Amino acid sequence: MTELPMSSSPSPWRRVTAAYGKLLEILLAACVGIIVIPVTLQVISRYTPLIPSYIWTEEMARFLFVWTIMIGAMVGVREAQHFEVDIWPDLSRRSEALVRILARLGVLALALVFVWAGLEFTRFAWNRTSELADLPLWLIHVAWPVAGFTWIVFAGEQLADEARILFGRAP
Protein backbone atom coordinates (compact mmCIF):
# COMPACT_ATOMS: atom_id res chain seq x y z
CA MET A 1 0.00 0.00 0.00
CA THR A 2 1.14 3.53 -0.62
CA GLU A 3 2.62 5.82 1.98
CA LEU A 4 0.64 8.79 3.21
CA PRO A 5 2.00 12.19 2.23
CA MET A 6 3.36 14.26 5.07
CA SER A 7 2.84 17.98 5.38
CA SER A 8 5.98 20.13 5.35
CA SER A 9 4.77 22.00 8.43
CA PRO A 10 2.83 19.75 10.82
CA SER A 11 0.09 21.23 12.97
CA PRO A 12 0.58 21.61 16.72
CA TRP A 13 -1.68 18.56 17.24
CA ARG A 14 0.53 16.47 14.94
CA ARG A 15 3.65 17.62 16.77
CA VAL A 16 2.09 16.63 20.11
CA THR A 17 1.07 13.19 18.84
CA ALA A 18 4.50 12.70 17.24
CA ALA A 19 6.14 13.53 20.58
CA TYR A 20 3.73 11.14 22.34
CA GLY A 21 4.63 8.45 19.80
CA LYS A 22 8.32 9.01 20.47
CA LEU A 23 7.71 8.82 24.24
CA LEU A 24 5.91 5.50 23.73
CA GLU A 25 8.88 4.17 21.75
CA ILE A 26 11.23 5.14 24.58
CA LEU A 27 8.93 3.56 27.18
CA LEU A 28 8.71 0.40 25.09
CA ALA A 29 12.48 0.12 24.91
CA ALA A 30 12.73 0.78 28.67
CA CYS A 31 10.14 -1.91 29.47
CA VAL A 32 11.96 -4.45 27.33
CA GLY A 33 15.28 -3.52 28.93
CA ILE A 34 13.95 -3.54 32.49
CA ILE A 35 12.04 -6.82 32.15
CA VAL A 36 15.38 -8.57 31.65
CA ILE A 37 16.30 -7.91 35.30
CA PRO A 38 13.46 -9.76 37.09
CA VAL A 39 13.44 -12.57 34.54
CA THR A 40 17.20 -13.04 34.91
CA LEU A 41 16.87 -13.07 38.71
CA GLN A 42 14.15 -15.70 38.42
CA VAL A 43 16.28 -17.95 36.22
CA ILE A 44 19.41 -17.59 38.35
CA SER A 45 17.56 -18.20 41.61
CA ARG A 46 15.80 -21.23 40.18
CA TYR A 47 18.91 -23.01 38.97
CA THR A 48 21.63 -21.90 41.36
CA PRO A 49 21.89 -21.43 45.12
CA LEU A 50 23.79 -18.14 44.59
CA ILE A 51 20.83 -15.90 45.34
CA PRO A 52 17.57 -16.55 47.19
CA SER A 53 14.39 -17.14 45.23
CA TYR A 54 12.65 -13.79 44.83
CA ILE A 55 8.90 -14.07 44.49
CA TRP A 56 8.35 -10.39 43.67
CA THR A 57 10.28 -10.84 40.43
CA GLU A 58 7.45 -12.93 38.95
CA GLU A 59 4.90 -10.18 39.57
CA MET A 60 7.22 -7.46 38.32
CA ALA A 61 7.92 -9.43 35.15
CA ARG A 62 4.18 -9.94 34.62
CA PHE A 63 3.41 -6.22 35.11
CA LEU A 64 6.19 -5.21 32.72
CA PHE A 65 5.14 -7.85 30.19
CA VAL A 66 1.57 -6.52 30.08
CA TRP A 67 2.77 -2.93 29.68
CA THR A 68 5.28 -3.99 27.02
CA ILE A 69 2.52 -5.62 24.99
CA MET A 70 0.14 -2.69 25.35
CA ILE A 71 2.75 -0.04 24.57
CA GLY A 72 3.91 -2.12 21.62
CA ALA A 73 0.32 -2.24 20.36
CA MET A 74 0.05 1.55 20.72
CA VAL A 75 3.25 2.05 18.73
CA GLY A 76 2.03 -0.49 16.17
CA VAL A 77 -1.16 1.48 15.56
CA ARG A 78 0.79 4.76 15.41
CA GLU A 79 3.12 3.39 12.76
CA ALA A 80 0.42 1.31 11.04
CA GLN A 81 2.67 -1.72 11.52
CA HIS A 82 -0.09 -4.17 12.35
CA PHE A 83 -0.33 -6.93 9.81
CA GLU A 84 -2.20 -6.45 6.56
CA VAL A 85 -3.41 -9.05 4.12
CA ASP A 86 -3.56 -7.80 0.56
CA ILE A 87 -6.56 -9.51 -0.96
CA TRP A 88 -7.48 -6.72 -3.34
CA PRO A 89 -5.87 -6.24 -6.73
CA ASP A 90 -3.90 -3.07 -7.32
CA LEU A 91 -6.30 -0.31 -6.37
CA SER A 92 -6.35 3.34 -7.19
CA ARG A 93 -5.16 5.71 -4.49
CA ARG A 94 -8.73 6.67 -3.56
CA SER A 95 -9.97 3.06 -3.47
CA GLU A 96 -7.02 2.12 -1.30
CA ALA A 97 -7.90 5.01 1.04
CA LEU A 98 -11.45 3.67 1.32
CA VAL A 99 -10.17 0.19 2.25
CA ARG A 100 -7.88 1.73 4.85
CA ILE A 101 -10.73 3.79 6.28
CA LEU A 102 -12.76 0.61 6.77
CA ALA A 103 -9.77 -1.02 8.49
CA ARG A 104 -9.24 2.03 10.73
CA LEU A 105 -12.93 1.96 11.69
CA GLY A 106 -12.35 -1.60 12.92
CA VAL A 107 -9.41 -0.38 14.99
CA LEU A 108 -11.58 2.42 16.39
CA ALA A 109 -14.34 -0.04 17.32
CA LEU A 110 -11.82 -2.20 19.18
CA ALA A 111 -10.35 0.91 20.81
CA LEU A 112 -13.76 1.89 22.14
CA VAL A 113 -14.17 -1.60 23.62
CA PHE A 114 -10.75 -1.26 25.28
CA VAL A 115 -11.67 2.13 26.73
CA TRP A 116 -15.09 1.09 28.02
CA ALA A 117 -14.10 -2.35 29.35
CA GLY A 118 -10.71 -1.05 30.49
CA LEU A 119 -12.28 1.64 32.64
CA GLU A 120 -14.50 -0.99 34.27
CA PHE A 121 -11.49 -3.29 34.64
CA THR A 122 -9.48 -0.50 36.29
CA ARG A 123 -12.37 0.51 38.55
CA PHE A 124 -12.64 -3.11 39.69
CA ALA A 125 -8.93 -3.14 40.62
CA TRP A 126 -8.79 0.35 42.13
CA ASN A 127 -8.57 -0.67 45.81
CA ARG A 128 -6.84 -4.02 45.31
CA THR A 129 -3.18 -4.93 45.57
CA SER A 130 -1.11 -7.78 44.21
CA GLU A 131 -0.57 -10.68 46.55
CA LEU A 132 3.20 -10.87 46.63
CA ALA A 133 4.67 -7.42 45.97
CA ASP A 134 1.67 -5.49 47.32
CA LEU A 135 1.58 -3.35 44.17
CA PRO A 136 -1.68 -1.54 43.33
CA LEU A 137 -3.45 -3.60 40.68
CA TRP A 138 -4.88 -0.56 38.93
CA LEU A 139 -1.33 0.12 37.68
CA ILE A 140 -1.57 -2.93 35.45
CA HIS A 141 -5.26 -2.66 34.62
CA VAL A 142 -5.05 0.97 33.47
CA ALA A 143 -2.99 -0.23 30.48
CA TRP A 144 -6.22 -1.20 28.67
CA PRO A 145 -8.00 2.17 28.66
CA VAL A 146 -4.69 3.98 28.01
CA ALA A 147 -4.17 1.77 24.96
CA GLY A 148 -7.75 2.39 23.82
CA PHE A 149 -7.48 6.18 24.11
CA THR A 150 -4.13 6.11 22.33
CA TRP A 151 -5.51 4.00 19.49
CA ILE A 152 -8.40 6.46 19.10
CA VAL A 153 -5.96 9.36 18.77
CA PHE A 154 -3.61 7.61 16.33
CA ALA A 155 -6.28 5.88 14.24
CA GLY A 156 -8.26 9.13 14.19
CA GLU A 157 -5.28 10.93 12.66
CA GLN A 158 -4.92 8.18 10.08
CA LEU A 159 -8.65 8.33 9.29
CA ALA A 160 -8.37 12.06 8.67
CA ASP A 161 -5.42 11.49 6.32
CA GLU A 162 -7.25 8.77 4.42
CA ALA A 163 -10.43 10.88 4.19
CA ARG A 164 -8.41 13.70 2.60
CA ILE A 165 -7.14 11.24 -0.01
CA LEU A 166 -10.61 9.79 -0.57
CA PHE A 167 -12.21 13.19 -1.09
CA GLY A 168 -9.35 14.50 -3.23
CA ARG A 169 -7.92 17.03 -0.79
CA ALA A 170 -4.54 15.36 -0.28
CA PRO A 171 -1.40 16.92 -1.79
Backbone torsions as a table, in degrees:
resi	resn	phi	psi	omega
1	MET	NA	155.9	-175.1
2	THR	-78.7	155.1	177.3
3	GLU	-80.2	148.8	177.3
4	LEU	-79.5	139.8	177.6
5	PRO	-70.5	143.9	179.0
6	MET	-106.7	140.2	177.6
7	SER	-72.4	147.1	-179.9
8	SER	-69.9	-29.4	179.8
9	SER	-127.1	95.7	-177.0
10	PRO	-67.5	150.1	178.8
11	SER	-68.8	164.2	176.8
12	PRO	-57.5	-38.6	178.0
13	TRP	-60.3	-44.6	179.8
14	ARG	-65.1	-35.9	177.7
15	ARG	-67.0	-39.7	178.6
16	VAL	-64.7	-46.0	-178.7
17	THR	-69.1	-31.6	175.8
18	ALA	-66.6	-41.0	177.5
19	ALA	-65.6	-39.9	177.1
20	TYR	-62.9	-41.6	177.0
21	GLY	-61.1	-41.4	178.4
22	LYS	-65.6	-41.2	176.4
23	LEU	-59.8	-42.6	178.3
24	LEU	-62.4	-40.0	177.4
25	GLU	-61.7	-41.5	178.6
26	ILE	-65.6	-44.6	178.6
27	LEU	-62.9	-37.9	178.0
28	LEU	-62.6	-46.6	178.0
29	ALA	-62.5	-40.1	179.0
30	ALA	-64.7	-43.8	178.8
31	CYS	-60.5	-44.2	179.8
32	VAL	-64.4	-41.0	179.3
33	GLY	-67.8	-41.2	-177.0
34	ILE	-72.8	-33.6	-176.9
35	ILE	-64.3	-20.9	178.2
36	VAL	-63.0	-34.2	-175.8
37	ILE	-65.1	-56.9	-179.1
38	PRO	-65.8	-33.9	179.0
39	VAL	-67.7	-40.9	177.7
40	THR	-63.5	-42.9	177.4
41	LEU	-60.9	-39.7	177.8
42	GLN	-61.6	-47.0	-177.8
43	VAL	-64.7	-46.6	-178.8
44	ILE	-63.1	-43.8	-177.9
45	SER	-70.0	-26.1	-179.9
46	ARG	-75.6	-35.8	-173.0
47	TYR	-108.0	-4.5	177.8
48	THR	-138.2	153.0	176.4
49	PRO	-87.7	11.9	-176.1
50	LEU	-65.0	-38.3	179.8
51	ILE	-130.8	152.4	179.3
52	PRO	-68.8	159.1	178.8
53	SER	-75.3	116.6	-179.9
54	TYR	-95.0	120.0	-178.9
55	ILE	-80.4	-31.4	-178.3
56	TRP	-63.3	-23.7	-178.1
57	THR	-64.0	-32.6	179.4
58	GLU	-66.2	-44.4	178.7
59	GLU	-66.9	-41.7	179.6
60	MET	-62.8	-42.4	177.8
61	ALA	-62.8	-39.9	179.6
62	ARG	-65.6	-45.5	178.6
63	PHE	-59.5	-48.2	-179.3
64	LEU	-64.8	-36.4	179.9
65	PHE	-64.1	-43.8	178.2
66	VAL	-61.8	-47.7	-179.8
67	TRP	-64.9	-36.4	177.8
68	THR	-61.8	-44.3	179.0
69	ILE	-63.4	-47.2	-176.2
70	MET	-67.9	-42.1	177.5
71	ILE	-66.0	-39.3	176.3
72	GLY	-60.8	-38.4	177.2
73	ALA	-66.8	-37.6	177.8
74	MET	-63.7	-46.1	178.7
75	VAL	-63.9	-38.9	179.0
76	GLY	-61.0	-41.0	177.5
77	VAL	-68.9	-42.0	179.2
78	ARG	-56.5	-44.9	-176.0
79	GLU	-93.2	4.2	-178.1
80	ALA	52.1	44.3	-177.9
81	GLN	-98.9	4.2	175.4
82	HIS	-66.8	157.5	-173.0
83	PHE	-68.0	148.8	176.7
84	GLU	-130.2	142.9	175.4
85	VAL	-113.9	116.6	179.6
86	ASP	-84.2	102.5	178.2
87	ILE	-108.0	-9.8	-179.7
88	TRP	-92.4	149.8	173.0
89	PRO	-67.5	178.9	177.5
90	ASP	-57.9	122.3	-176.9
91	LEU	-106.2	158.7	173.1
92	SER	-68.8	166.4	-177.9
93	ARG	-60.4	-40.2	-179.2
94	ARG	-71.4	-39.3	178.2
95	SER	-66.0	-39.2	176.8
96	GLU	-63.0	-39.1	177.5
97	ALA	-62.7	-39.8	178.9
98	LEU	-63.6	-43.0	178.4
99	VAL	-62.7	-41.5	178.6
100	ARG	-66.6	-36.6	177.3
101	ILE	-61.3	-44.2	178.7
102	LEU	-61.6	-40.6	178.0
103	ALA	-65.5	-41.9	180.0
104	ARG	-66.3	-32.6	176.3
105	LEU	-64.8	-35.0	174.4
106	GLY	-64.5	-41.5	177.0
107	VAL	-62.7	-42.5	179.2
108	LEU	-63.9	-39.2	178.1
109	ALA	-61.9	-45.1	178.1
110	LEU	-65.1	-37.1	178.4
111	ALA	-62.6	-40.9	178.4
112	LEU	-64.2	-37.7	175.9
113	VAL	-63.4	-43.2	179.5
114	PHE	-63.2	-39.6	179.2
115	VAL	-66.4	-53.3	-176.0
116	TRP	-62.3	-54.6	-178.6
117	ALA	-68.7	-34.1	179.2
118	GLY	-65.3	-37.2	176.6
119	LEU	-66.0	-40.7	175.9
120	GLU	-64.4	-43.0	179.2
121	PHE	-60.3	-44.0	180.0
122	THR	-68.9	-40.8	178.2
123	ARG	-60.5	-40.8	178.3
124	PHE	-60.5	-35.8	-175.9
125	ALA	-94.5	2.0	-170.4
126	TRP	-55.7	-44.8	-176.6
127	ASN	-105.8	23.2	-179.6
128	ARG	-111.5	154.1	177.3
129	THR	-127.5	158.5	177.6
130	SER	-70.2	153.5	-173.9
131	GLU	-68.5	-42.5	-171.1
132	LEU	-92.5	-49.1	-176.0
133	ALA	-95.2	-3.9	179.8
134	ASP	57.8	35.2	177.2
135	LEU	-84.6	144.4	177.5
136	PRO	-65.1	127.9	-176.4
137	LEU	-70.1	-22.2	179.2
138	TRP	-63.4	-23.9	178.6
139	LEU	-62.9	-30.1	177.3
140	ILE	-89.7	-36.1	-176.5
141	HIS	-72.4	-27.7	-178.4
142	VAL	-68.4	-12.2	178.2
143	ALA	-60.8	-32.3	-177.8
144	TRP	-68.4	-53.7	178.9
145	PRO	-67.0	-32.2	176.6
146	VAL	-61.5	-44.5	177.8
147	ALA	-61.9	-43.9	179.8
148	GLY	-60.7	-48.1	178.3
149	PHE	-61.0	-41.6	-179.9
150	THR	-64.1	-42.9	177.8
151	TRP	-61.9	-38.4	178.8
152	ILE	-61.4	-44.7	-179.5
153	VAL	-63.4	-51.4	-175.0
154	PHE	-70.2	-43.5	179.0
155	ALA	-68.3	-33.2	176.5
156	GLY	-62.2	-42.1	175.7
157	GLU	-60.6	-45.0	-178.6
158	GLN	-66.0	-37.9	176.4
159	LEU	-61.3	-43.0	179.4
160	ALA	-62.0	-42.3	178.1
161	ASP	-62.0	-45.6	-178.9
162	GLU	-67.0	-36.5	178.4
163	ALA	-64.5	-38.7	176.3
164	ARG	-61.1	-40.7	177.3
165	ILE	-66.2	-45.9	-177.4
166	LEU	-60.0	-40.7	-176.5
167	PHE	-94.5	10.8	173.4
168	GLY	74.7	25.5	-179.2
169	ARG	-107.0	4.8	-179.1
170	ALA	-83.2	150.3	179.1
171	PRO	-68.1	NA	NA
